[in-house]
Amino acid sequence: MRFQLLGPLALADGTDTVVLQPSKPANLLAALLLHANSAVSAEYLQRAIWGEEQPATAKAALQTCVLRLRRLFSRHGVTTSIEAVPGGYRITAAPPTLDLLGFRDRVRRAAGLDREPEAELCALRDALALWQGSLLANVRSVVLHRDEVPRLAEERLRAVERVCDLLLGLGRCGEALVDLWTATRVHPGHERFHEQLIEALYRSGRQAQALAEYRRVKGYLLEELGVDPSPSLRRLELSILRGEDLGPAGPAAPHVIRGETVPLPATRPSTDRGAVPVTDPGASPVTDRGAAAAGDRGAPPVAGRGAPPVGDRGALPVAHAAPVTDRAAVPAAAPGTTPVAARVAAAGTDAPAAGTDAPAAASRIGPVPAVPHFTGRAAETAAMAARLTATSPPEDDRPLTVLVSGAPGIGKSALAQHAARLVRDAFPAGQLLVPMTRADGEPRPADEVAADVAATLGASGEGRALLILDDVIDADQVRPLLTPRGEAGALPGHAVVVTSRMGLGGLIATHGGWVQRLTTFTEAESYALLLTALGAERVEAEPRAAHRLAALCGHFPAALRILTARLLTRPGLRLADAADWLGEDPLARLTLTDSPDHSVDGLFDRALGRLDPRLSKAFTHLAQGPPALLDDQGPEDEGPVPEAVRERLADAGLLEDGPPGPYRIHDLLRAHVRRTARIRDRRTEKV
């Protein structure tokens, strides 16, 4: 059983999570967990529960709250106890049982990896993956939100800042931009984020955009705070105006972990004016599905170093990076670490020799992460696990291949990652998640991917590894990787899971493999997801409303995930009221207000943007027209849409198998196309 503080206060056991309802015992539990393993005075606990104005019976009521918490623990099988100590109470926890302690422990370990930036980055991202949403959203304590929440939020900000420093130092400006655009908009007064964003833009060759961002920040500071930008921001603007070389980007800020400073080699002074140096916590979760290659987009050359500045769109093909063949050069793995994890930690840490044309691109692959609250797909998971652990015939020297395909947002990556972790014991060399697209959505070539995988796995045999080639665009992108062992670019002896929106029938025809095509959740799976994410108490109190919410989401996994994220941040909202609210405009409300990219509309827009324009136009016609357009005969007044067009759309995951008829369009996708058309028409109307 685990306590979750980094989001709504909750109890979790495996994939089952119970989010506590707002109450005085919830206030008490939050106050104790925030100071876990320490005695907390009764006076402080009373203020955390009732605020500064407490009732005359506060002392006795505190004892009642403790009793209620103990009963709650007993009901849910929580073995942790609340101890009475002189003057107050204490709760005992450890990193595996409290996410806040786990977060700080991972960040502390990351601080020891300062000479291995890739490993530090992975550790920090792993730490920030523990954050699950708005901090203590279901705890109604003015004292805790005033005194404790800002401190924890600051820890996370310092972690995100450190991650962006590392990304800039590794030349992965494209990845840094993904995090920095969000960070600067959510925290407009945090100047260090703005400085990192402007630097990333400039190093990517986007000088005009960098200067525009500086002007925007300067205007905000003057209008809102009446101050000028910090000296470091002004110096950065001057360097950009002069077209100067910024020098190598390098993370320089010291780590401060619970008051203990861990110095790092500095290449430049910290530029965050007036900031408290707290870089204890970890890195932001990775929502970017791919990373850009290192390269140069027009920024001035680095004087005296012989290497161009590192940008986000890459002039240097990563395929030329030499694989790691010297096992002695790879640092020893920590106990319990797979060889893959050790090599991922070691990849990309060596600086290029002076005089080379460009620095070697850092690997963008990493260990397969856990999938929080994975629900449903029991049959598919079991079948995949059996297939991945099956013994291949000795004469078959191609990689064992499993293809997971389906519509955008249907849960392909989640299933692949969940199944991979279930069978990890069968792959002693470890498991890798290999993004097959860059940050801008462009596909990565096979030779680049092969070089990255080779550099991470090494050339010498250490058993089989499992590779997830995630978000494959077409068969040609992976066909060279699935050749028999010994051929150039092959992934010899390993198992490969390919996820793609496309059916990739040509790949299966030429290279074999097993196909798992995903569809929407069943009604039972949707309800189970709501139970897991929102907690049984909340869902079972309103089962009809829960089923209605699932239906409004069309049993579409991505829509259900977005909905549950919104509901977790509003624990007091009744599910029936949420269903009424969602039913008024599902597409507009299936979005996360603090992260607009996480929306059903955005998901579908990106999917349609990948299509050939003519195919996209045909799909728009089908979605706006009557269902009869999908029939073989078509409407009487215009006839059928060619079957070849419908087959290509079905292969792209945009048409589902019937009934009725051989094809159908998911209701959410049809509604999206029609809504987009209405918005476009309104914008073009003449006044």
C-alpha positions in Angstrom: 0.0 0.0 0.0 1.3 3.4 -1.0 0.4 6.9 0.1 0.2 9.5 -2.7 0.7 13.2 -1.9 2.0 14.5 -5.2 -1.4 15.1 -6.6 -4.8 14.4 -4.9 -4.3 12.7 -1.6 -4.8 9.0 -2.2 -4.1 5.4 -1.1 -2.8 3.1 -3.8 -2.4 -0.7 -3.9 -0.9 -1.8 -7.2 -3.2 -0.4 -9.9 -6.1 0.2 -7.4 -6.2 3.8 -6.1 -8.6 5.3 -3.6 -8.7 9.1 -3.7 -9.9 10.4 -0.4 -12.9 12.7 -0.2 -12.3 16.2 1.3 -12.6 15.8 5.1 -10.9 16.7 8.3 -9.3 13.2 8.5 -7.8 13.9 5.0 -6.4 17.2 6.3 -4.9 15.3 9.2 -3.4 12.6 7.1 -1.8 15.1 4.7 -0.3 17.0 7.6 1.3 13.9 9.0 2.6 12.6 5.6 4.1 16.0 4.8 6.3 15.4 7.9 6.5 11.6 7.8 8.9 10.0 10.3 8.8 13.1 12.5 6.7 13.9 15.5 4.1 16.5 14.6 2.7 18.6 17.4 -1.0 18.5 18.2 -1.2 22.3 17.9 0.1 22.2 14.3 -2.3 19.4 13.4 -5.2 21.3 14.8 -4.3 24.4 12.8 -3.9 22.2 9.7 -7.4 20.7 10.2 -9.4 23.8 11.3 -7.2 26.8 10.5 -6.2 29.6 12.8 -9.6 29.7 14.5 -10.2 26.4 16.1 -13.2 25.1 18.0 -13.0 24.8 21.8 -13.2 21.0 21.4 -10.3 20.8 18.9 -8.2 18.6 21.1 -10.8 16.0 21.5 -11.9 16.3 17.9 -8.3 15.7 16.8 -8.3 12.3 18.7 -11.6 11.5 16.9 -9.9 12.2 13.5 -7.0 10.0 14.4 -9.4 7.2 15.3 -11.3 7.6 11.9 -8.0 7.4 10.0 -7.0 4.3 11.8 -10.4 2.7 10.9 -9.8 3.8 7.3 -6.4 2.2 7.3 -7.8 -1.0 8.7 -10.6 -1.1 6.0 -8.1 -0.8 3.2 -5.4 -3.1 4.6 -2.9 -0.3 5.4 -0.3 -1.6 7.8 1.2 1.8 8.5 0.2 3.0 11.9 -0.3 6.5 13.4 1.7 6.6 16.6 0.9 8.8 19.6 4.0 10.5 20.8 4.5 13.1 23.5 2.9 16.2 22.4 1.5 14.9 19.1 1.5 12.1 16.6 3.8 10.5 14.1 3.4 8.4 10.9 6.2 6.2 9.6 6.8 5.9 5.8 9.6 5.1 3.4 10.2 5.9 -0.3 8.3 2.8 -1.5 5.3 3.7 0.6 5.1 7.5 0.2 5.6 9.1 -3.2 7.0 12.4 -1.7 9.8 10.4 -0.1 10.3 8.4 -3.2 10.5 11.6 -5.2 13.2 13.1 -3.0 15.1 9.8 -2.8 15.3 9.6 -6.6 16.4 13.2 -6.9 19.0 12.6 -4.3 20.3 9.7 -6.3 20.2 11.8 -9.5 22.4 14.4 -7.8 25.1 11.8 -7.5 25.1 11.3 -11.3 26.3 14.9 -12.2 29.1 13.5 -14.3 26.6 11.4 -16.3 24.0 13.8 -17.7 22.0 11.2 -19.5 21.7 9.1 -16.4 20.9 12.1 -14.3 18.2 13.1 -16.8 16.6 9.6 -16.7 16.6 9.6 -12.9 15.0 13.1 -12.6 12.3 12.2 -15.1 11.7 9.0 -13.2 11.2 11.1 -10.1 8.8 13.7 -11.6 6.7 10.9 -13.1 5.5 10.4 -9.5 3.5 13.7 -9.8 -0.1 13.0 -10.6 -1.8 16.3 -10.9 -2.8 19.3 -8.8 -1.1 19.1 -5.4 -3.5 18.1 -2.6 -6.5 19.1 -4.6 -8.8 17.2 -2.3 -7.3 18.6 0.9 -9.3 21.6 2.1 -6.7 23.1 4.5 -5.8 26.8 4.3 -2.7 26.3 6.4 -1.3 23.4 4.3 -2.0 25.2 1.0 -0.4 28.4 2.4 2.6 26.9 4.1 3.4 23.5 2.5 2.1 23.4 -1.0 4.2 26.3 -2.3 7.3 24.6 -0.9 6.6 21.4 -2.6 5.7 23.2 -5.9 9.0 25.0 -5.7 10.8 21.6 -5.4 9.2 20.5 -8.6 10.0 23.7 -10.4 13.6 23.4 -9.5 13.5 19.8 -10.8 12.0 20.9 -14.1 14.6 23.7 -14.4 17.4 21.2 -13.9 15.9 18.9 -16.5 15.9 21.7 -19.0 19.5 22.6 -18.2 20.5 19.0 -18.8 18.6 18.9 -22.1 20.3 22.1 -23.3 23.7 20.7 -22.2 23.0 17.6 -24.2 22.0 19.6 -27.3 18.4 18.4 -27.2 16.9 21.8 -27.6 13.7 20.4 -29.2 12.9 18.3 -26.2 13.7 21.3 -23.9 11.3 23.5 -25.9 8.4 21.1 -25.3 8.8 21.5 -21.5 9.7 25.2 -21.5 6.8 26.4 -23.6 4.5 25.0 -20.9 6.6 26.1 -18.0 6.9 29.7 -19.1 3.1 30.0 -19.7 2.1 28.4 -16.4 4.8 30.3 -14.4 5.2 33.6 -16.2 7.2 35.2 -13.3 9.9 32.5 -13.3 12.7 34.2 -15.2 15.0 31.2 -15.4 12.4 29.3 -17.4 12.2 32.3 -19.8 16.0 32.4 -20.1 16.2 28.7 -20.9 13.4 29.1 -23.5 15.1 32.0 -25.2 18.4 30.2 -25.2 16.8 27.0 -26.7 15.2 29.0 -29.4 18.4 30.7 -30.3 20.5 27.6 -30.3 17.8 26.1 -32.6 18.5 28.8 -35.2 15.2 30.7 -34.3 16.7 34.1 -33.6 13.6 36.1 -34.4 11.4 34.0 -32.2 13.9 34.2 -29.4 13.9 38.0 -29.5 10.1 38.1 -29.7 10.0 35.9 -26.6 12.3 38.3 -24.8 10.1 41.3 -25.7 7.1 39.4 -24.4 8.8 38.7 -21.0 10.0 42.2 -20.7 6.5 43.6 -21.3 5.1 41.2 -18.7 7.6 42.1 -16.0 7.1 45.9 -16.6 3.3 45.8 -16.6 2.7 43.2 -13.9 5.7 43.8 -11.5 7.1 47.1 -12.5 10.7 45.7 -12.8 13.2 45.2 -15.6 14.4 41.8 -16.8 17.3 40.3 -14.8 20.9 41.2 -15.8 21.3 37.7 -17.2 18.3 38.0 -19.4 19.5 41.4 -20.7 22.9 39.9 -21.4 21.3 37.0 -23.3 19.3 39.5 -25.4 22.4 41.5 -26.3 24.3 38.3 -27.3 21.4 37.3 -29.6 21.2 40.8 -31.2 25.0 40.6 -31.9 24.7 37.1 -33.2 27.3 35.9 -30.7 28.2 32.4 -29.8 26.7 31.4 -26.4 29.4 28.8 -25.8 28.6 25.2 -24.9 25.3 24.8 -23.0 26.0 23.2 -19.7 24.0 22.6 -16.6 25.7 24.7 -13.9 23.3 25.1 -11.1 24.2 23.4 -7.8 21.8 20.8 -6.4 20.4 21.6 -3.0 18.8 18.6 -1.4 17.0 19.1 1.9 19.5 21.8 2.8 22.7 20.0 1.6 24.5 21.6 -1.3 26.0 19.3 -3.9 28.3 21.4 -6.1 28.5 20.7 -9.8 31.1 21.7 -12.4 30.0 25.1 -13.5 30.4 26.6 -17.0 28.5 29.8 -16.2 26.9 31.3 -13.1 23.3 30.7 -12.2 21.1 33.4 -13.6 17.9 33.0 -11.7 17.7 36.2 -9.8 16.4 35.9 -6.3 15.6 32.3 -6.5 16.0 29.9 -3.6 18.3 27.1 -4.9 16.2 24.1 -4.3 16.8 21.5 -6.9 15.9 18.5 -4.8 13.0 17.1 -6.8 13.0 15.4 -10.1 12.2 15.8 -13.7 9.1 16.3 -15.6 7.3 13.3 -17.0 8.0 12.7 -20.6 5.0 13.6 -22.8 7.2 14.1 -25.9 7.1 10.9 -27.9 10.4 11.5 -29.6 13.5 13.6 -29.4 15.1 15.7 -32.1 18.6 14.9 -33.4 21.5 17.2 -32.6 22.4 19.7 -35.3 22.7 23.2 -36.5 19.9 25.4 -37.8 21.8 28.5 -38.5 23.1 29.6 -35.1 26.6 31.1 -35.1 29.5 28.6 -34.9 31.2 27.9 -31.7 34.5 29.8 -31.9 37.6 27.8 -31.2 35.8 24.5 -30.6 35.4 23.2 -34.1 31.8 22.1 -33.6 28.6 23.8 -34.5 26.1 24.7 -31.7 23.6 21.9 -30.9 20.1 22.5 -32.1 16.9 20.6 -32.2 16.6 19.5 -35.8 19.9 17.8 -36.5 22.3 18.1 -39.4 24.4 15.2 -38.3 22.9 11.7 -39.0 23.0 9.7 -35.8 23.6 6.6 -38.0 27.3 7.4 -38.0 27.6 7.3 -34.2 29.8 4.4 -33.3 28.2 1.6 -31.2 29.5 1.0 -27.8 31.6 -2.1 -28.1 33.9 -1.7 -25.1 32.1 -3.1 -22.2 34.7 -1.9 -19.8 33.8 1.7 -20.8 30.3 1.3 -19.5 29.9 2.1 -15.8 28.8 -0.7 -13.6 25.1 -1.0 -13.1 23.6 -0.4 -9.7 22.2 -3.6 -8.0 19.0 -4.7 -9.8 19.8 -2.6 -12.9 19.5 -4.3 -16.2 22.4 -4.0 -18.7 20.1 -1.8 -20.9 19.5 0.6 -18.0 23.2 0.8 -17.3 24.0 1.6 -20.9 21.2 4.1 -21.2 22.7 5.8 -18.1 26.1 5.8 -19.8 25.0 6.9 -23.3 25.9 10.3 -24.5 28.3 11.3 -21.7 31.5 11.6 -23.7 32.2 15.0 -25.2 33.3 15.0 -28.9 36.9 15.6 -29.6 37.9 19.1 -30.7 38.0 19.5 -34.5 35.3 17.0 -35.3 32.5 18.1 -37.6 29.8 17.8 -35.0 29.2 16.3 -31.6 27.8 12.8 -31.4 24.1 12.8 -30.9 22.9 11.6 -27.6 20.7 8.6 -27.5 17.0 9.3 -27.2 15.9 5.8 -26.1 15.3 4.7 -22.5 14.0 1.9 -20.3 10.3 1.0 -20.6 8.4 3.0 -18.0 5.6 1.7 -15.9 2.0 2.6 -17.0 0.1 4.1 -14.1 -3.4 2.8 -13.5 -3.3 0.4 -16.4 -6.8 -1.1 -16.8 -8.5 -3.5 -19.2 -7.1 -5.3 -22.2 -6.7 -8.5 -20.1 -7.0 -10.8 -23.1 -4.7 -8.7 -25.3 -2.1 -8.5 -22.5 -2.1 -12.2 -21.9 -1.8 -13.0 -25.6 1.1 -10.5 -26.0 2.9 -11.9 -23.0 2.5 -15.4 -24.3 3.7 -14.4 -27.8 6.8 -12.5 -26.5 7.9 -15.4 -24.3 7.3 -18.1 -26.8 10.3 -20.0 -28.1 11.2 -19.2 -31.8 12.2 -22.0 -34.1 16.0 -22.3 -34.3 16.0 -21.7 -38.0 14.1 -18.4 -37.7 16.8 -15.7 -37.4 14.5 -12.7 -37.7 13.5 -10.7 -34.6 10.3 -11.9 -33.0 7.9 -9.2 -34.0 4.5 -8.1 -32.5 2.6 -5.3 -34.1 0.1 -3.3 -32.0 -2.0 -1.0 -34.2 -5.1 1.0 -33.9 -6.6 4.5 -33.9 -4.8 7.5 -32.3 -5.3 7.5 -28.6 -6.6 3.9 -28.4 -3.8 2.8 -26.0 -1.2 1.1 -28.2 1.8 2.4 -26.3 0.3 1.8 -22.9 -0.5 -1.9 -23.8 3.0 -2.4 -25.3 4.7 -1.0 -22.2 2.5 -2.8 -19.8 3.0 -6.2 -21.5 6.7 -5.6 -21.8 7.1 -5.0 -18.1 5.1 -8.2 -17.3 7.6 -10.3 -19.2 10.8 -8.4 -18.3 12.3 -11.5 -16.6 12.4 -13.2 -20.1 14.7 -10.5 -21.4 17.9 -10.3 -19.2 19.5 -7.6 -21.4 16.6 -5.3 -20.5 13.9 -3.5 -22.4 14.0 -0.3 -24.4 11.4 2.2 -25.5 12.5 3.6 -28.8 10.6 6.7 -30.1 10.3 6.4 -33.9 9.3 10.1 -34.4 11.0 13.3 -33.5 9.5 16.1 -31.4 8.1 17.7 -34.5 6.4 14.5 -35.7 8.9 13.7 -38.4 9.9 10.0 -38.6 13.4 8.9 -37.6 15.2 6.9 -40.2 16.1 3.3 -39.6 19.8 3.7 -39.7 19.6 6.4 -37.0 17.5 4.2 -34.8 19.8 1.2 -35.3 22.8 3.2 -34.3 21.1 4.4 -31.1 20.0 0.9 -30.2 23.5 -0.5 -30.9 25.1 2.2 -28.8 22.8 1.4 -25.9 22.8 -2.4 -26.1 26.4 -2.8 -27.1 27.8 -5.3 -29.6 28.6 -8.1 -27.2 25.8 -10.6 -26.3 24.2 -10.3 -22.9 21.0 -12.2 -23.7 17.9 -11.0 -25.4 16.4 -7.5 -25.1 12.9 -6.4 -25.8 12.6 -3.3 -28.0 9.4 -1.2 -28.4 9.5 0.7 -31.6 6.9 3.3 -30.7 4.8 5.3 -33.1 6.1 3.9 -36.4 4.9 5.9 -39.4 5.2 3.3 -42.2 6.7 -0.1 -43.0 9.8 1.3 -44.7 10.8 2.9 -41.5 11.3 -0.4 -39.7 11.8 -3.0 -42.4 15.6 -2.6 -42.4 15.6 -3.2 -38.6 13.8 -6.6 -39.0 16.2 -8.2 -41.4 17.9 -11.5 -40.4 20.8 -11.2 -38.0 24.1 -10.4 -39.5 22.6 -8.0 -42.1 23.3 -4.2 -41.8 20.9 -2.4 -39.5 19.4 -5.6 -38.1 18.3 -6.1 -34.5 19.7 -9.6 -34.0 18.1 -12.0 -31.6 15.9 -9.6 -29.9 12.1 -9.3 -29.6 10.4 -6.3 -31.1 7.1 -4.7 -30.4 6.0 -2.2 -33.1 3.2 0.3 -32.3 1.6 2.2 -35.1 -1.6 3.9 -36.2 -1.1 2.2 -39.5 -2.0 -1.5 -40.2 1.4 -2.1 -41.7 0.1 -5.1 -43.7 3.0 -5.0 -46.1 5.4 -5.4 -43.2 3.6 -8.4 -41.9 3.4 -9.9 -45.4 7.2 -9.6 -46.0 8.6 -10.1 -42.5 5.9 -12.0 -40.6 4.9 -11.3 -37.1 1.7 -11.3 -34.9 -0.8 -8.5 -35.0 -2.9 -7.0 -32.2 -5.4 -4.5 -33.5 -6.9 -2.5 -30.7 -10.5 -1.1 -30.6 -12.3 1.0 -28.0 -12.9 -0.3 -24.5 -15.9 -2.4 -23.7 -18.4 -0.9 -21.3 -16.9 -3.0 -18.5 -13.4 -1.9 -19.2 -14.4 1.8 -19.2 -16.1 1.4 -15.9 -13.1 -0.5 -14.5 -10.8 2.4 -15.6 -13.1 4.9 -13.8 -13.0 2.7 -10.7 -9.2 2.5 -10.8 -8.5 6.1 -11.5 -11.2 7.8 -9.4 -11.5 5.3 -6.6 -14.2 2.8 -5.8 -15.9 5.0 -3.2 -16.6 7.8 -5.6 -17.6 5.7 -8.6 -19.7 3.1 -6.8 -21.7 5.9 -5.1 -22.9 7.0 -8.6 -22.7 3.9 -10.9 -25.2 5.2 -13.4 -23.4 8.5 -13.8 -20.1 6.7 -14.2 -21.5 4.6 -17.0 -22.9 7.7 -18.6 -19.5 9.4 -18.5 -17.9 6.4 -20.1 -20.5 6.5 -22.9 -20.0 10.3 -23.4 -16.3 9.5 -23.9 -17.3 6.8 -26.5 -15.3 4.3 -24.4 -12.2 5.8 -26.0 -9.2 5.3 -23.8 -7.5 8.7 -24.4 -10.8 10.5 -23.7 -11.4 8.5 -20.5 -7.8 9.3 -19.3 -8.4 13.1 -19.9 -11.7 12.9 -18.1 -10.4 11.2 -15.1 -7.5 13.7 -14.8 -10.0 16.5 -14.8 -12.2 14.8 -12.2 -9.3 14.0 -9.9 -8.6 17.7 -9.7 -12.2 18.3 -8.7 -12.9 15.7 -6.0 -16.0 17.5 -4.8 -17.8 17.4 -8.1 -20.6 14.8 -8.3 -20.3 12.4 -11.2 -23.9 13.2 -12.3 -23.1 16.9 -12.5 -19.9 16.1 -14.4 -21.9 14.0 -16.9 -24.3 16.9 -17.4 -21.4 19.3 -17.9 -19.5 17.0 -20.2 -22.6 16.2 -22.3 -23.1 19.9 -23.3 -19.8 19.9 -25.3 -17.7 16.8 -25.0 -14.9 17.7 -27.3 -14.4 21.2 -25.9 -14.3 19.8 -22.4 -12.1 16.7 -23.0 -9.0 18.8 -22.6 -6.7 19.6 -19.7 -6.8 23.4 -19.1 -3.2 23.5 -17.8 -1.9 21.4 -20.7 -3.9 22.2 -23.9 -1.9 19.7 -25.9 -3.6 16.9 -23.9 -7.0 17.1 -25.6 -9.1 14.9 -27.8 -9.3 17.6 -30.4 -5.5 18.0 -30.5 -5.0 14.3 -30.7 -7.3 14.0 -33.8 -5.8 17.1 -35.4 -2.3 15.7 -35.2 -3.6 12.3 -36.6 -5.3 14.0 -39.6 -2.3 16.2 -40.1 -0.2 13.1 -40.9 -2.5 12.1 -43.8 -2.0 12.8 -47.4 -4.0 16.0 -48.0 -6.3 14.2 -50.5 -6.9 11.4 -48.1 -7.7 13.9 -45.3 -10.1 15.7 -47.6 -11.9 12.4 -48.4 -12.1 11.6 -44.7 -13.6 15.0 -43.9 -16.2 14.4 -46.6 -17.1 11.0 -45.1 -17.3 12.3 -41.6 -19.5 15.3 -42.5 -21.8 13.2 -44.8 -24.4 10.6 -44.0 -23.4 7.1 -42.8 -24.5 5.8 -46.2 -21.3 7.2 -47.6 -19.4 4.3 -46.0 -21.6 1.7 -47.7 -20.5 -0.1 -50.8 -23.4 1.4 -52.7 -23.2 4.9 -51.3 -26.1 7.4 -51.3 -28.4 7.4 -54.3 -27.5 11.0 -55.2 -23.6 10.6 -55.3 -22.6 6.9 -55.2 -20.0 5.2 -53.1 -16.6 6.5 -52.0 -14.0 4.3 -53.7 -13.2 1.3 -51.7 -9.4 1.9 -52.0 -9.9 5.3 -50.2 -11.9 3.6 -47.5 -9.3 0.9 -47.1 -6.5 3.4 -46.7 -8.5 5.3 -44.1 -9.2 2.1 -42.2 -5.5 1.2 -42.4 -4.7 4.6 -40.8 -7.0 3.8 -37.9 -9.6 6.4 -38.8 -12.3 3.9 -39.9 -13.4 1.1 -37.7 -14.9 -2.2 -38.6 -18.7 -2.2 -38.7 -21.5 -2.8 -38.0 -23.4 -1.3 -39.6 -21.7 -2.1 -42.9 -18.0 -2.8 -43.4 -16.8 0.5 -42.0 -17.9 3.1 -39.4 -16.4 6.3 -37.9 -16.1 6.7 -34.1 -18.7 9.2 -32.8 -16.0 11.4 -31.2 -13.9 11.5 -34.4 -17.0 12.3 -36.5 -18.0 15.1 -34.0 -14.5 16.5 -34.2 -14.5 16.8 -37.9 -17.9 18.5 -37.9 -16.9 20.8 -35.1 -13.7 21.8 -36.8 -15.7 22.6 -40.0 -18.2 24.7 -38.1 -15.3 26.7 -36.5 -13.6 27.2 -39.9 -16.8 28.3 -41.5 -17.5 30.9 -38.8 -14.0 32.3 -39.2 -14.5 32.8 -42.9 -18.0 34.3 -42.8 -18.2 37.8 -44.1 -19.4 40.4 -41.6 
